[in-house]
Every structure is written in C-alpha cells, then in structure tokens.
Amino acid sequence: MLEVSERQGFVIVSALLVTAMLQFLFDGKPPSVYCLAALPLVISSIVIYQKYPYVARKKED
C-alpha cells in the first residue's frame, strides 16, 4: 500500500503529464523544451525525496 507522501508524489507527476497532454490536445501546442527538461528532474527529485525523506535532528543543549 502506498503511503500518503508516495501517493502525493505520484499525483504531482501525473498532473504534470496530464496537463502537458491536454494542452497538446486542445491547443495543439506541444510541450516546450523547458517542460520536457523539467519533467525528468521533477520525477527524479520526488523519487529521491521519497527514498530519503528529511528527518529533523534533535538539538543538543
């Protein structure tokens, strides 16, 4: 079963893909080079964050 953060990451990536696809279908405008370059970066950053989430360290007094 997927955890909340994993589902959230999946939804973010899916939304990017669906938005680009709908923009192409309705406007006939293909995704820009920046969008195509950003997509793998976003996917990889979400995967990395899910594998190694931020853990707050306790302060030493």
C-alpha distance matrix in Angstrom:
0.0 3.8 6.5 9.6 11.7 9.6 9.6 13.2 14.2 13.1 15.1 18.0 18.4 18.1 20.7 23.0 23.0 23.6 26.3 28.1 27.9 29.3 31.9 33.1 33.2 35.0 37.1 37.6 36.8 34.9 32.6 34.8 34.9 33.5 30.4 30.0 30.5 28.1 25.1 24.5 25.2 22.7 20.0 20.9 21.3 17.8 16.4 18.8 18.0 14.3 15.3 18.2 17.8 21.1 22.0 25.1 27.8 30.0 33.6 36.2 39.3
3.8 0.0 3.8 6.6 8.1 5.9 6.1 9.6 10.5 9.8 11.9 14.5 15.1 15.2 17.7 19.8 20.1 20.9 23.4 25.2 25.4 26.8 29.2 30.5 30.9 32.6 34.5 35.0 34.0 32.1 29.6 31.6 31.8 30.1 27.1 26.9 27.2 24.7 21.9 21.3 21.9 19.2 16.7 17.8 17.8 14.2 13.2 15.8 14.7 11.1 12.8 15.6 14.9 18.2 19.5 22.6 25.6 28.0 31.4 34.2 37.3
6.5 3.8 0.0 3.8 5.6 5.2 6.2 8.6 10.1 10.7 12.3 14.4 15.7 16.4 18.2 20.4 21.4 22.2 24.2 26.2 26.9 28.0 30.1 31.8 32.4 33.8 35.5 36.3 35.1 33.3 30.5 32.2 32.4 30.3 27.5 27.6 27.7 24.8 22.4 22.0 21.9 19.0 17.1 18.0 17.2 13.6 13.2 15.1 13.2 9.8 12.0 14.0 12.5 15.4 16.5 19.4 22.4 24.6 28.0 31.0 34.0
9.6 6.6 3.8 0.0 3.8 5.5 5.2 6.1 8.7 9.9 10.5 12.3 14.5 15.1 16.2 18.6 20.1 20.6 22.2 24.5 25.5 26.2 28.2 30.2 30.9 31.9 33.5 34.6 33.3 31.8 29.0 30.7 31.1 28.8 26.0 26.6 26.8 23.6 21.4 21.6 21.2 18.0 16.7 18.0 16.7 13.1 13.7 15.6 13.2 10.5 13.4 14.9 12.7 15.0 16.5 18.8 22.2 24.3 27.5 30.7 33.5
11.7 8.1 5.6 3.8 0.0 3.8 5.4 4.9 6.2 8.6 9.8 10.6 12.5 14.1 15.2 16.9 18.6 19.8 21.0 23.0 24.4 25.5 27.1 29.0 30.1 31.2 32.4 33.4 31.8 30.1 27.0 28.3 28.4 26.0 23.4 24.0 23.8 20.6 18.7 18.7 17.9 14.8 13.7 14.7 13.1 9.5 10.5 12.1 9.5 7.2 10.6 11.8 9.6 12.0 14.0 16.6 20.1 22.6 25.6 28.9 31.8
9.6 5.9 5.2 5.5 3.8 0.0 3.8 5.4 5.2 6.2 8.6 10.0 10.9 12.2 14.2 15.8 16.9 18.2 20.0 21.7 22.7 24.2 26.0 27.5 28.5 30.1 31.4 32.0 30.5 28.5 25.6 27.2 27.2 25.1 22.4 22.5 22.4 19.6 17.2 16.8 16.7 13.8 11.9 13.0 12.4 8.7 8.6 11.1 9.6 6.5 9.5 11.9 10.8 14.0 16.2 19.2 22.5 25.2 28.4 31.4 34.6
9.6 6.1 6.2 5.2 5.4 3.8 0.0 3.8 5.4 5.0 6.1 8.6 10.0 10.3 12.0 14.4 15.3 16.0 18.0 20.0 20.7 21.8 23.9 25.6 26.3 27.6 29.2 30.1 28.9 27.3 24.6 26.6 27.1 25.2 22.1 22.4 23.0 20.1 17.4 17.8 18.1 14.8 13.0 15.1 14.6 10.8 11.4 14.3 12.8 10.2 13.2 15.6 14.2 17.0 19.3 22.0 25.4 28.0 31.0 34.2 37.2
13.2 9.6 8.6 6.1 4.9 5.4 3.8 0.0 3.8 5.4 5.1 6.3 8.8 9.8 10.5 12.6 14.4 15.2 16.3 18.6 19.9 20.7 22.4 24.5 25.4 26.4 27.7 28.8 27.4 25.9 23.1 24.7 25.3 23.1 20.1 21.0 21.3 18.1 15.9 16.8 16.5 12.9 12.1 14.3 13.1 9.5 11.3 13.8 11.7 10.1 13.7 15.3 13.5 15.7 18.2 20.6 24.2 26.7 29.5 32.9 35.7
14.2 10.5 10.1 8.7 6.2 5.2 5.4 3.8 0.0 3.8 5.4 5.2 6.4 8.5 9.9 11.0 12.6 14.3 15.5 17.1 18.6 20.1 21.4 23.1 24.5 25.9 26.8 27.6 25.8 23.9 20.9 22.3 22.5 20.3 17.5 18.0 18.1 15.0 12.7 13.2 12.9 9.5 8.3 10.5 9.7 6.0 7.9 10.7 9.3 8.0 11.5 13.4 12.3 14.8 17.8 20.4 23.9 26.9 29.6 32.8 35.8
13.1 9.8 10.7 9.9 8.6 6.2 5.0 5.4 3.8 0.0 3.8 5.5 5.4 6.0 8.5 10.1 10.7 12.1 14.2 15.7 16.5 18.1 20.0 21.4 22.3 24.0 25.4 25.9 24.5 22.6 19.9 21.9 22.3 20.7 17.5 17.6 18.3 15.7 12.7 13.2 14.1 10.9 8.8 11.6 11.9 8.5 9.3 12.8 12.3 10.5 13.4 16.0 15.4 18.2 21.1 23.9 27.3 30.3 33.1 36.3 39.4
15.1 11.9 12.3 10.5 9.8 8.6 6.1 5.1 5.4 3.8 0.0 3.8 5.5 5.0 6.0 8.6 9.9 10.2 11.9 14.2 15.0 15.9 17.9 19.8 20.5 21.7 23.2 24.2 23.0 21.6 19.1 21.2 22.2 20.5 17.1 17.9 19.0 16.1 13.4 14.9 15.6 12.1 11.0 14.2 14.0 10.8 12.5 15.8 14.6 13.3 16.6 18.8 17.5 19.9 22.8 25.2 28.8 31.5 34.2 37.6 40.4
18.0 14.5 14.4 12.3 10.6 10.0 8.6 6.3 5.2 5.5 3.8 0.0 3.8 5.5 5.2 6.4 8.8 10.0 10.6 12.6 14.4 15.4 16.6 18.6 20.0 21.0 22.0 23.0 21.2 19.8 16.9 18.5 19.4 17.3 14.1 15.3 16.1 12.9 10.7 12.5 12.7 9.0 8.9 12.2 11.6 9.0 11.6 14.4 13.2 12.9 16.3 17.9 16.7 18.6 21.9 24.1 27.7 30.5 32.9 36.3 39.2
18.4 15.1 15.7 14.5 12.5 10.9 10.0 8.8 6.4 5.4 5.5 3.8 0.0 3.8 5.4 5.2 6.4 8.7 10.0 10.9 12.5 14.4 15.6 17.0 18.5 20.2 21.0 21.4 19.7 17.7 14.8 16.6 17.1 15.5 12.2 12.5 13.6 10.9 7.9 9.5 10.6 7.4 6.4 10.1 10.7 8.5 10.4 13.5 13.4 13.1 15.9 18.0 17.6 19.9 23.3 25.8 29.2 32.4 34.8 38.1 41.1
18.1 15.2 16.4 15.1 14.1 12.2 10.3 9.8 8.5 6.0 5.0 5.5 3.8 0.0 3.8 5.4 5.1 6.1 8.5 10.0 10.5 12.1 14.1 15.4 16.3 18.0 19.4 19.9 18.8 17.1 14.9 17.4 18.5 17.4 13.8 14.0 15.9 13.7 10.4 12.3 14.0 11.1 9.8 13.5 14.4 12.0 13.4 16.9 16.7 15.8 18.6 21.1 20.5 23.0 26.2 28.8 32.3 35.3 37.8 41.1 44.1
20.7 17.7 18.2 16.2 15.2 14.2 12.0 10.5 9.9 8.5 6.0 5.2 5.4 3.8 0.0 3.8 5.4 5.1 5.9 8.5 9.8 10.4 12.0 14.1 15.1 16.1 17.3 18.4 17.2 16.1 13.8 16.2 17.9 16.5 12.9 14.1 16.1 13.5 11.0 13.8 14.9 11.7 11.7 15.4 15.6 13.4 15.7 18.7 18.1 17.7 20.8 22.8 21.8 23.8 27.0 29.2 32.8 35.6 37.9 41.4 44.2
23.0 19.8 20.4 18.6 16.9 15.8 14.4 12.6 11.0 10.1 8.6 6.4 5.2 5.4 3.8 0.0 3.8 5.6 5.2 6.2 8.6 10.1 10.7 12.5 14.3 15.5 16.1 16.7 14.9 13.4 10.6 12.7 14.2 12.8 9.1 10.4 12.4 10.0 7.7 10.9 12.0 9.4 9.9 13.6 14.0 12.8 15.1 17.8 17.7 17.9 20.8 22.6 21.9 23.8 27.3 29.4 32.9 35.9 38.1 41.5 44.3
23.0 20.1 21.4 20.1 18.6 16.9 15.3 14.4 12.6 10.7 9.9 8.8 6.4 5.1 5.4 3.8 0.0 3.8 5.5 5.3 6.2 8.6 10.0 10.8 12.3 14.3 15.2 15.3 14.0 12.0 9.9 12.7 14.1 13.7 9.9 10.0 12.7 11.3 8.3 11.0 13.2 11.2 10.7 14.4 15.7 14.4 16.0 19.1 19.5 19.3 21.8 24.1 23.9 26.1 29.6 32.0 35.4 38.6 40.9 44.2 47.1
23.6 20.9 22.2 20.6 19.8 18.2 16.0 15.2 14.3 12.1 10.2 10.0 8.7 6.1 5.1 5.6 3.8 0.0 3.8 5.5 5.0 6.0 8.4 9.8 10.3 11.9 13.6 14.2 13.6 12.6 11.3 14.5 16.7 16.3 12.5 13.2 16.1 14.6 11.9 14.8 16.8 14.5 14.1 17.9 18.9 17.2 18.9 22.1 22.2 21.7 24.5 26.8 26.2 28.4 31.7 34.0 37.5 40.5 42.8 46.2 49.1
26.3 23.4 24.2 22.2 21.0 20.0 18.0 16.3 15.5 14.2 11.9 10.6 10.0 8.5 5.9 5.2 5.5 3.8 0.0 3.8 5.4 5.2 6.0 8.6 9.9 10.5 11.4 12.6 11.5 11.1 9.6 12.4 15.0 14.4 10.8 12.4 15.3 13.6 11.8 15.2 16.7 14.4 15.0 18.7 19.2 18.0 20.2 23.1 22.8 22.9 25.9 27.7 26.9 28.7 32.1 34.1 37.6 40.6 42.6 46.1 48.7
28.1 25.2 26.2 24.5 23.0 21.7 20.0 18.6 17.1 15.7 14.2 12.6 10.9 10.0 8.5 6.2 5.3 5.5 3.8 0.0 3.8 5.6 5.2 6.3 8.7 10.2 10.3 10.5 8.9 7.6 6.0 9.2 11.8 11.8 8.3 9.4 12.7 11.9 10.2 13.6 15.5 14.0 14.6 18.0 19.0 18.4 20.4 23.1 23.5 23.8 26.4 28.3 27.9 29.8 33.3 35.4 38.8 42.0 43.9 47.3 50.1
27.9 25.4 26.9 25.5 24.4 22.7 20.7 19.9 18.6 16.5 15.0 14.4 12.5 10.5 9.8 8.6 6.2 5.0 5.4 3.8 0.0 3.8 5.5 5.2 6.2 8.7 9.9 9.6 9.4 8.2 8.1 11.8 14.3 15.0 11.6 11.8 15.4 15.0 12.7 15.7 18.1 16.7 16.5 20.0 21.5 20.5 22.0 25.1 25.6 25.5 28.0 30.2 30.0 32.2 35.7 37.9 41.4 44.5 46.7 50.0 52.9
29.3 26.8 28.0 26.2 25.5 24.2 21.8 20.7 20.1 18.1 15.9 15.4 14.4 12.1 10.4 10.1 8.6 6.0 5.2 5.6 3.8 0.0 3.8 5.3 5.0 5.9 7.9 9.0 9.4 9.8 10.2 13.6 16.7 17.1 13.8 14.8 18.2 17.4 15.5 18.8 20.8 19.0 19.2 22.8 23.8 22.6 24.5 27.5 27.6 27.5 30.2 32.4 31.8 33.7 37.1 39.2 42.7 45.7 47.8 51.3 53.9
31.9 29.2 30.1 28.2 27.1 26.0 23.9 22.4 21.4 20.0 17.9 16.6 15.6 14.1 12.0 10.7 10.0 8.4 6.0 5.2 5.5 3.8 0.0 3.8 5.5 5.5 5.4 6.8 6.2 7.4 7.9 10.9 14.3 14.8 11.9 13.5 16.8 16.3 15.1 18.6 20.3 18.9 19.7 23.2 23.9 23.3 25.4 28.1 28.2 28.6 31.3 33.2 32.5 34.2 37.7 39.6 43.1 46.0 47.9 51.4 54.0
33.1 30.5 31.8 30.2 29.0 27.5 25.6 24.5 23.1 21.4 19.8 18.6 17.0 15.4 14.1 12.5 10.8 9.8 8.6 6.3 5.2 5.3 3.8 0.0 3.8 5.8 5.5 4.5 4.7 5.1 7.1 10.4 13.6 15.0 12.4 12.9 16.6 16.8 15.5 18.6 20.8 20.0 20.4 23.7 25.0 24.6 26.3 29.0 29.6 29.9 32.3 34.4 34.1 36.0 39.6 41.7 45.1 48.2 50.1 53.5 56.2
33.2 30.9 32.4 30.9 30.1 28.5 26.3 25.4 24.5 22.3 20.5 20.0 18.5 16.3 15.1 14.3 12.3 10.3 9.9 8.7 6.2 5.0 5.5 3.8 0.0 3.8 5.9 5.5 7.7 8.7 10.8 14.2 17.3 18.7 15.9 16.3 20.1 20.1 18.4 21.4 23.8 22.6 22.7 26.1 27.5 26.7 28.2 31.3 31.7 31.6 34.1 36.4 36.1 38.1 41.6 43.7 47.2 50.3 52.3 55.8 58.5
35.0 32.6 33.8 31.9 31.2 30.1 27.6 26.4 25.9 24.0 21.7 21.0 20.2 18.0 16.1 15.5 14.3 11.9 10.5 10.2 8.7 5.9 5.5 5.8 3.8 0.0 3.8 5.8 8.0 10.3 12.3 15.3 18.8 19.8 17.2 18.3 21.9 21.6 20.3 23.6 25.6 24.2 24.7 28.2 29.1 28.2 30.2 33.1 33.2 33.3 36.0 38.1 37.4 39.2 42.6 44.5 48.1 50.9 52.9 56.4 58.9
37.1 34.5 35.5 33.5 32.4 31.4 29.2 27.7 26.8 25.4 23.2 22.0 21.0 19.4 17.3 16.1 15.2 13.6 11.4 10.3 9.9 7.9 5.4 5.5 5.9 3.8 0.0 3.8 5.2 8.5 10.7 13.0 16.6 17.7 15.7 17.2 20.5 20.5 19.8 23.2 25.0 23.9 24.8 28.1 29.0 28.6 30.7 33.3 33.5 34.0 36.7 38.4 37.8 39.4 42.9 44.7 48.1 51.1 52.8 56.3 58.8
37.6 35.0 36.3 34.6 33.4 32.0 30.1 28.8 27.6 25.9 24.2 23.0 21.4 19.9 18.4 16.7 15.3 14.2 12.6 10.5 9.6 9.0 6.8 4.5 5.5 5.8 3.8 0.0 3.8 6.3 9.6 12.0 15.3 17.1 15.3 16.0 19.5 20.1 19.4 22.4 24.5 23.9 24.6 27.7 29.0 28.8 30.6 33.2 33.8 34.3 36.7 38.6 38.4 40.1 43.7 45.7 49.1 52.2 53.9 57.3 60.0
36.8 34.0 35.1 33.3 31.8 30.5 28.9 27.4 25.8 24.5 23.0 21.2 19.7 18.8 17.2 14.9 14.0 13.6 11.5 8.9 9.4 9.4 6.2 4.7 7.7 8.0 5.2 3.8 0.0 3.8 6.5 8.4 11.8 13.5 12.0 13.0 16.3 17.0 16.7 19.8 21.6 21.2 22.3 25.2 26.3 26.5 28.4 30.8 31.4 32.2 34.6 36.3 36.0 37.6 41.2 43.1 46.4 49.5 51.1 54.5 57.1
34.9 32.1 33.3 31.8 30.1 28.5 27.3 25.9 23.9 22.6 21.6 19.8 17.7 17.1 16.1 13.4 12.0 12.6 11.1 7.6 8.2 9.8 7.4 5.1 8.7 10.3 8.5 6.3 3.8 0.0 3.8 6.3 9.2 11.3 9.7 9.8 13.3 14.4 13.9 16.7 18.8 18.7 19.6 22.3 23.8 24.1 25.7 28.1 29.0 29.8 31.9 33.7 33.8 35.5 39.3 41.3 44.5 47.8 49.5 52.7 55.5
32.6 29.6 30.5 29.0 27.0 25.6 24.6 23.1 20.9 19.9 19.1 16.9 14.8 14.9 13.8 10.6 9.9 11.3 9.6 6.0 8.1 10.2 7.9 7.1 10.8 12.3 10.7 9.6 6.5 3.8 0.0 3.8 6.6 8.0 5.9 6.5 9.9 10.7 10.4 13.4 15.2 15.1 16.2 18.9 20.1 20.7 22.5 24.6 25.5 26.5 28.6 30.2 30.3 31.9 35.6 37.6 40.8 44.1 45.8 49.0 51.8
34.8 31.6 32.2 30.7 28.3 27.2 26.6 24.7 22.3 21.9 21.2 18.5 16.6 17.4 16.2 12.7 12.7 14.5 12.4 9.2 11.8 13.6 10.9 10.4 14.2 15.3 13.0 12.0 8.4 6.3 3.8 0.0 3.8 5.3 5.1 6.3 8.6 9.8 10.8 13.6 14.7 15.2 17.0 19.1 20.0 21.2 23.1 24.8 25.7 27.2 29.2 30.4 30.5 31.8 35.6 37.4 40.4 43.7 45.1 48.2 50.9
34.9 31.8 32.4 31.1 28.4 27.2 27.1 25.3 22.5 22.3 22.2 19.4 17.1 18.5 17.9 14.2 14.1 16.7 15.0 11.8 14.3 16.7 14.3 13.6 17.3 18.8 16.6 15.3 11.8 9.2 6.6 3.8 0.0 3.8 5.4 5.1 6.0 8.5 10.1 12.0 12.9 14.4 16.1 17.6 18.7 20.4 22.1 23.3 24.7 26.4 28.0 29.1 29.6 30.8 34.6 36.5 39.3 42.7 44.0 47.0 49.8
33.5 30.1 30.3 28.8 26.0 25.1 25.2 23.1 20.3 20.7 20.5 17.3 15.5 17.4 16.5 12.8 13.7 16.3 14.4 11.8 15.0 17.1 14.8 15.0 18.7 19.8 17.7 17.1 13.5 11.3 8.0 5.3 3.8 0.0 3.8 5.5 5.0 5.9 8.6 10.8 10.8 11.9 14.3 15.8 16.2 18.1 20.1 21.1 22.1 24.1 25.9 26.6 26.8 27.8 31.6 33.2 36.0 39.4 40.6 43.7 46.4
30.4 27.1 27.5 26.0 23.4 22.4 22.1 20.1 17.5 17.5 17.1 14.1 12.2 13.8 12.9 9.1 9.9 12.5 10.8 8.3 11.6 13.8 11.9 12.4 15.9 17.2 15.7 15.3 12.0 9.7 5.9 5.1 5.4 3.8 0.0 3.8 5.4 5.0 6.1 9.3 10.0 10.1 12.1 14.3 15.0 16.1 18.2 19.8 20.6 22.2 24.2 25.4 25.4 26.7 30.5 32.4 35.4 38.7 40.2 43.4 46.2
30.0 26.9 27.6 26.6 24.0 22.5 22.4 21.0 18.0 17.6 17.9 15.3 12.5 14.0 14.1 10.4 10.0 13.2 12.4 9.4 11.8 14.8 13.5 12.9 16.3 18.3 17.2 16.0 13.0 9.8 6.5 6.3 5.1 5.5 3.8 0.0 3.8 5.5 5.5 7.5 9.3 10.4 11.4 13.3 14.9 16.2 17.5 19.2 20.7 22.0 23.6 25.1 25.7 27.3 31.1 33.3 36.2 39.7 41.4 44.4 47.4
30.5 27.2 27.7 26.8 23.8 22.4 23.0 21.3 18.1 18.3 19.0 16.1 13.6 15.9 16.1 12.4 12.7 16.1 15.3 12.7 15.4 18.2 16.8 16.6 20.1 21.9 20.5 19.5 16.3 13.3 9.9 8.6 6.0 5.0 5.4 3.8 0.0 3.8 5.7 6.4 7.0 9.2 10.8 11.7 13.0 15.1 16.4 17.4 19.0 20.9 22.2 23.2 24.0 25.4 29.1 31.2 33.9 37.5 39.0 41.8 44.8
28.1 24.7 24.8 23.6 20.6 19.6 20.1 18.1 15.0 15.7 16.1 12.9 10.9 13.7 13.5 10.0 11.3 14.6 13.6 11.9 15.0 17.4 16.3 16.8 20.1 21.6 20.5 20.1 17.0 14.4 10.7 9.8 8.5 5.9 5.0 5.5 3.8 0.0 3.8 5.7 5.1 6.1 8.6 10.0 10.4 12.2 14.2 15.3 16.3 18.2 20.0 20.8 21.1 22.4 26.2 28.2 31.0 34.5 36.0 39.0 42.0
25.1 21.9 22.4 21.4 18.7 17.2 17.4 15.9 12.7 12.7 13.4 10.7 7.9 10.4 11.0 7.7 8.3 11.9 11.8 10.2 12.7 15.5 15.1 15.5 18.4 20.3 19.8 19.4 16.7 13.9 10.4 10.8 10.1 8.6 6.1 5.5 5.7 3.8 0.0 3.8 5.4 5.2 6.2 8.6 9.9 10.7 12.3 14.2 15.4 16.6 18.4 20.0 20.4 22.2 25.9 28.3 31.3 34.7 36.6 39.7 42.8
24.5 21.3 22.0 21.6 18.7 16.8 17.8 16.8 13.2 13.2 14.9 12.5 9.5 12.3 13.8 10.9 11.0 14.8 15.2 13.6 15.7 18.8 18.6 18.6 21.4 23.6 23.2 22.4 19.8 16.7 13.4 13.6 12.0 10.8 9.3 7.5 6.4 5.7 3.8 0.0 3.8 5.4 5.0 6.0 8.4 9.9 10.4 12.0 14.0 15.3 16.4 18.0 19.1 21.2 24.8 27.4 30.2 33.8 35.7 38.6 41.8
25.2 21.9 21.9 21.2 17.9 16.7 18.1 16.5 12.9 14.1 15.6 12.7 10.6 14.0 14.9 12.0 13.2 16.8 16.7 15.5 18.1 20.8 20.3 20.8 23.8 25.6 25.0 24.5 21.6 18.8 15.2 14.7 12.9 10.8 10.0 9.3 7.0 5.1 5.4 3.8 0.0 3.8 5.5 5.2 6.0 8.6 9.9 10.5 12.1 14.1 15.3 16.2 17.0 18.6 22.3 24.6 27.3 30.9 32.6 35.5 38.6
22.7 19.2 19.0 18.0 14.8 13.8 14.8 12.9 9.5 10.9 12.1 9.0 7.4 11.1 11.7 9.4 11.2 14.5 14.4 14.0 16.7 19.0 18.9 20.0 22.6 24.2 23.9 23.9 21.2 18.7 15.1 15.2 14.4 11.9 10.1 10.4 9.2 6.1 5.2 5.4 3.8 0.0 3.8 5.5 5.2 6.2 8.6 9.9 10.5 12.2 14.3 15.3 15.4 17.0 20.8 23.1 26.1 29.6 31.5 34.6 37.6
20.0 16.7 17.1 16.7 13.7 11.9 13.0 12.1 8.3 8.8 11.0 8.9 6.4 9.8 11.7 9.9 10.7 14.1 15.0 14.6 16.5 19.2 19.7 20.4 22.7 24.7 24.8 24.6 22.3 19.6 16.2 17.0 16.1 14.3 12.1 11.4 10.8 8.6 6.2 5.0 5.5 3.8 0.0 3.8 5.5 5.3 6.2 8.7 10.0 10.7 12.4 14.3 15.0 17.3 20.9 23.7 26.6 30.1 32.4 35.4 38.6
20.9 17.8 18.0 18.0 14.7 13.0 15.1 14.3 10.5 11.6 14.2 12.2 10.1 13.5 15.4 13.6 14.4 17.9 18.7 18.0 20.0 22.8 23.2 23.7 26.1 28.2 28.1 27.7 25.2 22.3 18.9 19.1 17.6 15.8 14.3 13.3 11.7 10.0 8.6 6.0 5.2 5.5 3.8 0.0 3.8 5.5 5.1 6.1 8.5 9.9 10.5 12.1 13.5 15.8 19.3 22.2 24.8 28.4 30.6 33.4 36.7
21.3 17.8 17.2 16.7 13.1 12.4 14.6 13.1 9.7 11.9 14.0 11.6 10.7 14.4 15.6 14.0 15.7 18.9 19.2 19.0 21.5 23.8 23.9 25.0 27.5 29.1 29.0 29.0 26.3 23.8 20.1 20.0 18.7 16.2 15.0 14.9 13.0 10.4 9.9 8.4 6.0 5.2 5.5 3.8 0.0 3.8 5.4 5.1 6.1 8.5 9.9 10.4 11.0 12.8 16.4 19.0 21.8 25.3 27.4 30.3 33.5
17.8 14.2 13.6 13.1 9.5 8.7 10.8 9.5 6.0 8.5 10.8 9.0 8.5 12.0 13.4 12.8 14.4 17.2 18.0 18.4 20.5 22.6 23.3 24.6 26.7 28.2 28.6 28.8 26.5 24.1 20.7 21.2 20.4 18.1 16.1 16.2 15.1 12.2 10.7 9.9 8.6 6.2 5.3 5.5 3.8 0.0 3.8 5.5 5.1 6.1 8.6 9.9 9.8 12.2 15.7 18.5 21.6 25.0 27.4 30.5 33.7
16.4 13.2 13.2 13.7 10.5 8.6 11.4 11.3 7.9 9.3 12.5 11.6 10.4 13.4 15.7 15.1 16.0 18.9 20.2 20.4 22.0 24.5 25.4 26.3 28.2 30.2 30.7 30.6 28.4 25.7 22.5 23.1 22.1 20.1 18.2 17.5 16.4 14.2 12.3 10.4 9.9 8.6 6.2 5.1 5.4 3.8 0.0 3.8 5.5 5.2 6.2 8.6 9.8 12.9 16.1 19.3 22.1 25.5 28.2 31.0 34.4
18.8 15.8 15.1 15.6 12.1 11.1 14.3 13.8 10.7 12.8 15.8 14.4 13.5 16.9 18.7 17.8 19.1 22.1 23.1 23.1 25.1 27.5 28.1 29.0 31.3 33.1 33.3 33.2 30.8 28.1 24.6 24.8 23.3 21.1 19.8 19.2 17.4 15.3 14.2 12.0 10.5 9.9 8.7 6.1 5.1 5.5 3.8 0.0 3.8 5.4 5.1 6.0 7.9 10.6 13.7 16.9 19.3 22.9 25.4 28.0 31.5
18.0 14.7 13.2 13.2 9.5 9.6 12.8 11.7 9.3 12.3 14.6 13.2 13.4 16.7 18.1 17.7 19.5 22.2 22.8 23.5 25.6 27.6 28.2 29.6 31.7 33.2 33.5 33.8 31.4 29.0 25.5 25.7 24.7 22.1 20.6 20.7 19.0 16.3 15.4 14.0 12.1 10.5 10.0 8.5 6.1 5.1 5.5 3.8 0.0 3.8 5.5 5.1 5.1 7.5 11.0 14.0 16.8 20.3 22.8 25.7 29.1
14.3 11.1 9.8 10.5 7.2 6.5 10.2 10.1 8.0 10.5 13.3 12.9 13.1 15.8 17.7 17.9 19.3 21.7 22.9 23.8 25.5 27.5 28.6 29.9 31.6 33.3 34.0 34.3 32.2 29.8 26.5 27.2 26.4 24.1 22.2 22.0 20.9 18.2 16.6 15.3 14.1 12.2 10.7 9.9 8.5 6.1 5.2 5.4 3.8 0.0 3.8 5.6 5.5 9.1 11.8 15.2 18.0 21.3 24.2 27.1 30.5
15.3 12.8 12.0 13.4 10.6 9.5 13.2 13.7 11.5 13.4 16.6 16.3 15.9 18.6 20.8 20.8 21.8 24.5 25.9 26.4 28.0 30.2 31.3 32.3 34.1 36.0 36.7 36.7 34.6 31.9 28.6 29.2 28.0 25.9 24.2 23.6 22.2 20.0 18.4 16.4 15.3 14.3 12.4 10.5 9.9 8.6 6.2 5.1 5.5 3.8 0.0 3.8 6.2 9.8 11.9 15.6 17.8 21.2 24.2 26.6 30.2
18.2 15.6 14.0 14.9 11.8 11.9 15.6 15.3 13.4 16.0 18.8 17.9 18.0 21.1 22.8 22.6 24.1 26.8 27.7 28.3 30.2 32.4 33.2 34.4 36.4 38.1 38.4 38.6 36.3 33.7 30.2 30.4 29.1 26.6 25.4 25.1 23.2 20.8 20.0 18.0 16.2 15.3 14.3 12.1 10.4 9.9 8.6 6.0 5.1 5.6 3.8 0.0 3.8 6.6 8.7 12.3 14.3 17.8 20.6 23.0 26.6
17.8 14.9 12.5 12.7 9.6 10.8 14.2 13.5 12.3 15.4 17.5 16.7 17.6 20.5 21.8 21.9 23.9 26.2 26.9 27.9 30.0 31.8 32.5 34.1 36.1 37.4 37.8 38.4 36.0 33.8 30.3 30.5 29.6 26.8 25.4 25.7 24.0 21.1 20.4 19.1 17.0 15.4 15.0 13.5 11.0 9.8 9.8 7.9 5.1 5.5 6.2 3.8 0.0 3.8 6.3 9.7 12.5 15.8 18.7 21.5 24.9
21.1 18.2 15.4 15.0 12.0 14.0 17.0 15.7 14.8 18.2 19.9 18.6 19.9 23.0 23.8 23.8 26.1 28.4 28.7 29.8 32.2 33.7 34.2 36.0 38.1 39.2 39.4 40.1 37.6 35.5 31.9 31.8 30.8 27.8 26.7 27.3 25.4 22.4 22.2 21.2 18.6 17.0 17.3 15.8 12.8 12.2 12.9 10.6 7.5 9.1 9.8 6.6 3.8 0.0 3.8 6.5 9.4 12.8 15.4 18.4 21.6
22.0 19.5 16.5 16.5 14.0 16.2 19.3 18.2 17.8 21.1 22.8 21.9 23.3 26.2 27.0 27.3 29.6 31.7 32.1 33.3 35.7 37.1 37.7 39.6 41.6 42.6 42.9 43.7 41.2 39.3 35.6 35.6 34.6 31.6 30.5 31.1 29.1 26.2 25.9 24.8 22.3 20.8 20.9 19.3 16.4 15.7 16.1 13.7 11.0 11.8 11.9 8.7 6.3 3.8 0.0 3.8 6.3 9.5 12.5 15.4 18.7
25.1 22.6 19.4 18.8 16.6 19.2 22.0 20.6 20.4 23.9 25.2 24.1 25.8 28.8 29.2 29.4 32.0 34.0 34.1 35.4 37.9 39.2 39.6 41.7 43.7 44.5 44.7 45.7 43.1 41.3 37.6 37.4 36.5 33.2 32.4 33.3 31.2 28.2 28.3 27.4 24.6 23.1 23.7 22.2 19.0 18.5 19.3 16.9 14.0 15.2 15.6 12.3 9.7 6.5 3.8 0.0 3.8 6.6 9.2 12.4 15.5
27.8 25.6 22.4 22.2 20.1 22.5 25.4 24.2 23.9 27.3 28.8 27.7 29.2 32.3 32.8 32.9 35.4 37.5 37.6 38.8 41.4 42.7 43.1 45.1 47.2 48.1 48.1 49.1 46.4 44.5 40.8 40.4 39.3 36.0 35.4 36.2 33.9 31.0 31.3 30.2 27.3 26.1 26.6 24.8 21.8 21.6 22.1 19.3 16.8 18.0 17.8 14.3 12.5 9.4 6.3 3.8 0.0 3.8 6.4 9.0 12.4
30.0 28.0 24.6 24.3 22.6 25.2 28.0 26.7 26.9 30.3 31.5 30.5 32.4 35.3 35.6 35.9 38.6 40.5 40.6 42.0 44.5 45.7 46.0 48.2 50.3 50.9 51.1 52.2 49.5 47.8 44.1 43.7 42.7 39.4 38.7 39.7 37.5 34.5 34.7 33.8 30.9 29.6 30.1 28.4 25.3 25.0 25.5 22.9 20.3 21.3 21.2 17.8 15.8 12.8 9.5 6.6 3.8 0.0 3.8 6.4 9.4
33.6 31.4 28.0 27.5 25.6 28.4 31.0 29.5 29.6 33.1 34.2 32.9 34.8 37.8 37.9 38.1 40.9 42.8 42.6 43.9 46.7 47.8 47.9 50.1 52.3 52.9 52.8 53.9 51.1 49.5 45.8 45.1 44.0 40.6 40.2 41.4 39.0 36.0 36.6 35.7 32.6 31.5 32.4 30.6 27.4 27.4 28.2 25.4 22.8 24.2 24.2 20.6 18.7 15.4 12.5 9.2 6.4 3.8 0.0 3.8 6.3
36.2 34.2 31.0 30.7 28.9 31.4 34.2 32.9 32.8 36.3 37.6 36.3 38.1 41.1 41.4 41.5 44.2 46.2 46.1 47.3 50.0 51.3 51.4 53.5 55.8 56.4 56.3 57.3 54.5 52.7 49.0 48.2 47.0 43.7 43.4 44.4 41.8 39.0 39.7 38.6 35.5 34.6 35.4 33.4 30.3 30.5 31.0 28.0 25.7 27.1 26.6 23.0 21.5 18.4 15.4 12.4 9.0 6.4 3.8 0.0 3.8
39.3 37.3 34.0 33.5 31.8 34.6 37.2 35.7 35.8 39.4 40.4 39.2 41.1 44.1 44.2 44.3 47.1 49.1 48.7 50.1 52.9 53.9 54.0 56.2 58.5 58.9 58.8 60.0 57.1 55.5 51.8 50.9 49.8 46.4 46.2 47.4 44.8 42.0 42.8 41.8 38.6 37.6 38.6 36.7 33.5 33.7 34.4 31.5 29.1 30.5 30.2 26.6 24.9 21.6 18.7 15.5 12.4 9.4 6.3 3.8 0.0
